[in-house]
């Protein structure tokens, strides 16, 4: 019995769902550990990646839209990234009421390190999984989206 669930009692479909959830948690822990080594978290890397790809500073509302999250979450994350020296707030030249965020040179360095760490993790994962298993995972993910 793991996590208080008796796998035999959940049946085949319940077992598949439970196994996928357990795998997702294990993968999330692996991602968290990988990014922690780079001095980041997954949410911080997501924000830095969007800002690094932008051609100009982004309004916090636009950043929230690109990250598919609420503005209050973005505001809190920008507060943390700004305190770490990875992002700075800049006024909008056209509308003084608007505040935009831009990535700093140090933020670009950490974003690149985080992206490289994630690419290395992806590469290790891909090498460890057979081609037919990749196809099976893709089919399972598609079935989850369709269910």
KADAVEN-V415346 format. One record per backbone hydrogen bond with DSSP energy under -0.5 kcal/mol. CO is the residue of the C=O (numbers start at 1). NH is the residue of the N-H. If there is no record, write none. Layout:
CO,NH  CO,NH
This chain:
2,5  5,2  5,7  6,9  6,10  7,10  8,11  10,14  11,15  12,16  13,17  14,18  15,19  16,20  17,21  18,22  19,23  20,24  21,25  22,26  23,27  24,28  25,29  26,30  27,31  28,32  29,33  30,34  31,35  32,36  33,37  34,38  35,38  35,40  36,39  41,45  42,46  43,47  44,48  45,49  46,50  47,51  48,52  49,53  50,54  58,101  59,63  60,64  61,65  62,66  63,67  64,68  64,69  65,68  70,73  70,74  71,75  72,76  73,77  74,78  75,79  76,80  77,81  78,82  79,83  80,84  81,86  81,87  82,85  86,104  88,102  90,100  91,93  95,92  95,98  98,92  99,60  100,90  101,58  102,88  104,108  105,109  106,110  107,111  108,112  109,113  110,114  111,115  112,116  113,117  114,118  115,119  116,120  117,121  118,122  119,123  120,124  121,125  122,126  123,127  124,128  125,129  126,129  130,134  131,135  132,136  133,137  134,138  135,139  136,140  137,141  138,142  139,143  140,144  141,145  142,146  143,147
